[in-house]
Amino acid sequence: MKWLKSFGAFWYDFVIGDDWRLALGVVIALAVTCLVTATSSMAAWWIVPVAVLILLPASLLRAVRR
């Protein structure tokens, strides 16, 4: 059981890390990409790069302010 708890703690720290807002933004960007791909014929490749262009500076700004 200790191994399972350690495994879960590793993945939580790996995915969430220091900024849960960044992880949530990535999940939302992937979900929007999936939704756009499934519901329309529009190319959705650009959604994740745009999300990175928004999320990365926001995350860096929060880190610098600390």
C-alpha positions as protocol buffer text, in pm:
chain_id: "A"
residue {
  index: 1
  type: MET
  ca { x: 0 y: 0 z: 0 }
}
residue {
  index: 2
  type: LYS
  ca { x: 291 y: 236 z: 71 }
}
residue {
  index: 3
  type: TRP
  ca { x: 415 y: 183 z: -285 }
}
residue {
  index: 4
  type: LEU
  ca { x: 76 y: 281 z: -426 }
}
residue {
  index: 5
  type: LYS
  ca { x: 65 y: 597 z: -213 }
}
residue {
  index: 6
  type: SER
  ca { x: 417 y: 691 z: -324 }
}
residue {
  index: 7
  type: PHE
  ca { x: 325 y: 630 z: -687 }
}
residue {
  index: 8
  type: GLY
  ca { x: 18 y: 853 z: -656 }
}
residue {
  index: 9
  type: ALA
  ca { x: 218 y: 1124 z: -479 }
}
residue {
  index: 10
  type: PHE
  ca { x: 478 y: 1119 z: -757 }
}
residue {
  index: 11
  type: TRP
  ca { x: 218 y: 1165 z: -1031 }
}
residue {
  index: 12
  type: TYR
  ca { x: 37 y: 1436 z: -838 }
}
residue {
  index: 13
  type: ASP
  ca { x: 364 y: 1626 z: -794 }
}
residue {
  index: 14
  type: PHE
  ca { x: 464 y: 1563 z: -1156 }
}
residue {
  index: 15
  type: VAL
  ca { x: 135 y: 1681 z: -1309 }
}
residue {
  index: 16
  type: ILE
  ca { x: 29 y: 1952 z: -1066 }
}
residue {
  index: 17
  type: GLY
  ca { x: 377 y: 2059 z: -957 }
}
residue {
  index: 18
  type: ASP
  ca { x: 409 y: 2409 z: -817 }
}
residue {
  index: 19
  type: ASP
  ca { x: 123 y: 2572 z: -1004 }
}
residue {
  index: 20
  type: TRP
  ca { x: -217 y: 2402 z: -1017 }
}
residue {
  index: 21
  type: ARG
  ca { x: -348 y: 2683 z: -1237 }
}
residue {
  index: 22
  type: LEU
  ca { x: -103 y: 2591 z: -1513 }
}
residue {
  index: 23
  type: ALA
  ca { x: -205 y: 2224 z: -1498 }
}
residue {
  index: 24
  type: LEU
  ca { x: -573 y: 2323 z: -1511 }
}
residue {
  index: 25
  type: GLY
  ca { x: -506 y: 2550 z: -1810 }
}
residue {
  index: 26
  type: VAL
  ca { x: -339 y: 2268 z: -2000 }
}
residue {
  index: 27
  type: VAL
  ca { x: -629 y: 2032 z: -1927 }
}
residue {
  index: 28
  type: ILE
  ca { x: -878 y: 2296 z: -2044 }
}
residue {
  index: 29
  type: ALA
  ca { x: -677 y: 2363 z: -2362 }
}
residue {
  index: 30
  type: LEU
  ca { x: -666 y: 1992 z: -2444 }
}
residue {
  index: 31
  type: ALA
  ca { x: -1038 y: 1955 z: -2374 }
}
residue {
  index: 32
  type: VAL
  ca { x: -1122 y: 2252 z: -2600 }
}
residue {
  index: 33
  type: THR
  ca { x: -899 y: 2106 z: -2872 }
}
residue {
  index: 34
  type: CYS
  ca { x: -1079 y: 1773 z: -2843 }
}
residue {
  index: 35
  type: LEU
  ca { x: -1418 y: 1942 z: -2850 }
}
residue {
  index: 36
  type: VAL
  ca { x: -1337 y: 2153 z: -3156 }
}
residue {
  index: 37
  type: THR
  ca { x: -1197 y: 1852 z: -3338 }
}
residue {
  index: 38
  type: ALA
  ca { x: -1501 y: 1637 z: -3260 }
}
residue {
  index: 39
  type: THR
  ca { x: -1768 y: 1896 z: -3340 }
}
residue {
  index: 40
  type: SER
  ca { x: -1634 y: 2079 z: -3643 }
}
residue {
  index: 41
  type: SER
  ca { x: -1415 y: 2041 z: -3946 }
}
residue {
  index: 42
  type: MET
  ca { x: -1198 y: 2332 z: -3836 }
}
residue {
  index: 43
  type: ALA
  ca { x: -831 y: 2262 z: -3772 }
}
residue {
  index: 44
  type: ALA
  ca { x: -767 y: 2269 z: -3398 }
}
residue {
  index: 45
  type: TRP
  ca { x: -388 y: 2242 z: -3389 }
}
residue {
  index: 46
  type: TRP
  ca { x: -350 y: 2609 z: -3298 }
}
residue {
  index: 47
  type: ILE
  ca { x: -540 y: 2595 z: -2966 }
}
residue {
  index: 48
  type: VAL
  ca { x: -262 y: 2441 z: -2755 }
}
residue {
  index: 49
  type: PRO
  ca { x: 13 y: 2679 z: -2879 }
}
residue {
  index: 50
  type: VAL
  ca { x: -214 y: 2977 z: -2807 }
}
residue {
  index: 51
  type: ALA
  ca { x: -281 y: 2838 z: -2460 }
}
residue {
  index: 52
  type: VAL
  ca { x: 94 y: 2807 z: -2402 }
}
residue {
  index: 53
  type: LEU
  ca { x: 145 y: 3166 z: -2515 }
}
residue {
  index: 54
  type: ILE
  ca { x: -111 y: 3274 z: -2254 }
}
residue {
  index: 55
  type: LEU
  ca { x: -30 y: 3035 z: -1970 }
}
residue {
  index: 56
  type: LEU
  ca { x: 350 y: 3054 z: -1970 }
}
residue {
  index: 57
  type: PRO
  ca { x: 383 y: 3432 z: -1921 }
}
residue {
  index: 58
  type: ALA
  ca { x: 106 y: 3425 z: -1659 }
}
residue {
  index: 59
  type: SER
  ca { x: 282 y: 3149 z: -1468 }
}
residue {
  index: 60
  type: LEU
  ca { x: 619 y: 3326 z: -1491 }
}
residue {
  index: 61
  type: LEU
  ca { x: 465 y: 3651 z: -1371 }
}
residue {
  index: 62
  type: ARG
  ca { x: 320 y: 3477 z: -1064 }
}
residue {
  index: 63
  type: ALA
  ca { x: 656 y: 3310 z: -994 }
}
residue {
  index: 64
  type: VAL
  ca { x: 849 y: 3637 z: -1023 }
}
residue {
  index: 65
  type: ARG
  ca { x: 608 y: 3817 z: -788 }
}
residue {
  index: 66
  type: ARG
  ca { x: 676 y: 3559 z: -515 }
}
